[in-house]
Amino acid sequence: GRGRWAPGRRGGEKGARDGRRPRVTVDSSKAKTSLEALKISLRQLRWREFPFGRRLPCDIYWHGVSFHDNDIFSGQVNKFPGMTEMVRKITLSRAVRTMQDLFPLEYNFYPRSWILPEELPLFVAEVRMMKDSDPSWKPTFIVKPDGGCQGDGIYLIKDPSDIRLTGSTQSRPAVVQEYICKPLLVDKLKFDIRLYVLLKSLEPLEIYIAKDGLSRFCTEPYQEPTLKNLHQVFMHLTNYSLNIHSGNFIHSDNVNTGSKRTFSSILCRLSSRGADVKKLWSDIISLVIKTIIALTPELKVYYQSDIPAGKPGPTCFQILGFDILLMKNLKPMLLEVNANPSMRIEHEQELSPGVFENVPSPVDEEVKVAVIRDTLRLVDPQKKKRKDIQFLFWRFVSAFFGETPLERQNIASSKNEVNVRCNYLMCYRCQTLEPVSEAKEELLEAGPADRAECDTPQSPEAELPSLCLKQVFPKYAKQFNYLRLVDRVAALFIRFLGVKGTTKLGPTGFRTFIRNCKLSNSNFSMASVDILYIDITRRWNSVGIDHKESGMCLQAFVEAFFCLAQKKYKSLPLHEQVASLIDLCEYHLAALDEKRLVCGRG
C-alpha cells in the first residue's frame, strides 16, 4: 500500500517515491541548442530527463531540428513532419498568396512578394507598371534567399536590375518583397518582435501564443533607405545574429534596455504614450491565427504521409517563432516564421580578441524557459490520463445514480469527492489500469485527514506560475473558421491520394475525384479533365517543388480546384466560387458514403 510500481516500470518507481505519480520521461538526446532551457524546465516540473536517449520508449521526444531527428513510434515529439519545408520563405509566400487570392483584405499583413527566379520577369513588369502609373513612387525591395537564416544572404535593392544574378539564382532561389520603409522606432532604432507560438494540435487545430516575447534591435539609428545607406545592415536588418557583431550592440541584464529586450517592456512604453495596446495584441493574434490557417492544409498532407491513419506513430506539437515588424501606425506585419526558433539562453561574449565565453542572458532565460516549461505542461501525458480516468469515474457515477434533475443535483454535490478519488487512483494505476488492491481501496476510502501524509510532497504544478501561453484557437474559432476553405480542399485531396504515405495525386486519383463529385459534363469532358491535370502538374513540377514523387502536389490541386470553381460559378467572387464548389463536392461524397454504407449493411 506504499505505492510501489510494478516491476519493469522504471520511470514510475522513482515517481512513486517523489509523490506517488509516475514522472513524465523526456528524451533530450537531440535537443541541441535548446538543451539548457529544456533542462531548467524539466527540473522545475520534476520530470525525468534521458540526455543520452533510452532503450524503452519515452513520453516526450525533444528534437532540435526536425521530426526526423529520430525514428519515433509512440509518445509525443516536438516537431511536425513537413514544418521546416512549410515555413521556408518561398513555401510560406505561396501559402499566404493563395489566401490573399481568396481574402485579400484579411491577409494584407504580409508584404507583396515575388519568387525568384521563376517570377523575375513578372516582378520587373509589375514594378515598371507601378512606376509608370505613379512617378513619385520610389520603392525599396528586400531580397531573401529561400533557405537562408540568421540574415545570411539578405540585401536591399532600389530597382529590379540590381538583383544579384551571379552565383545562379536557380541554384539558390529567393523571395523579393517590398521593404517596409516606415517602421515603428524606439530610441530612434528599428526593431522586430519574436513571438513564440505553440501549435499543439493539427486536428483539431489548437494554437497558443506566449504572453511575452523578445524585441531585437538594430544597432544604428534608422533612416529611410537611400542608395547611400542600402548596405548598412546594422541600420536595416534586425537579425540578432548580425547585430551582435556590431560595436554598438548592448548586452543588458535589464529587460527594458539593451539591444534585446522583452516585448512586454515595449508594450509598457507604448501604453505610456497612449497607444492602444489591446488593439495591437488583437491584431497580432489575428495575424498568427490567419498564418497558421494558411499553413495547415499542406501540413496535413505531410502528416498523413509520415504518420498514416491507423498506423502506430507519435502525436506532434511544435513551438514556432513568428517574426513581426510594427509599422509606424502600429499595424503588425509578418516578416517570416521559424520552425526552429533559437532557444539558447546564453550569448557569446568576447573576453579578448578571438577569445569568447558563454554568458547567461537573463532576458532570454525569462522568456524562453517559460515557453518551453509551459509547453510541456500543456502536453503533459499524465494530465491527459488523469482526465481520462476522471471522465470514466464520472460516467460510472452518472450511470449509477441516474439522470433525473434531483439525481443530477446529488451527482453534482458528490463531484468534488469523485474527482479527488480519481486523482488518487491515477497516482496508483494510471499507466496499467489494473484492478486496485484492497490496501489501495482502503486508502481511497480514507478521509482527508488520513490521506494527508500521502499528499506530500505537493505536485510541482502548485508551485509554478500561471501559464505564459494563452489559447487563441479554438477560443476564437468562430471569428476565423470562414477562412479555412483551403483546409477543406486539402481534405478532398487527401481522400483521393489512394496510397498511404504519398503526397502527390496521380491522374487516376484526379479522375476519380472528378467522377465522384460529378464535376464532368458535356462542356467539361474527361478528356478536358486530363488536359487540366497534365498542364497544371507539369507547370508545378517545373518550378522544382519536389521531384521525389511524380504527380500533382497540393498547390497544383488547389490551382485546379480554383479553376474548376471559376468555370462553374462565373458571377461570384473567388472565395464564394470556391466555397460553393467545396459544398457541392462534400454533398456528393457524403451521398456516396451513405450509399456505400447501405450496400455494406445489405
Disulfide bonds with the S-S distance in Angstrom:
none
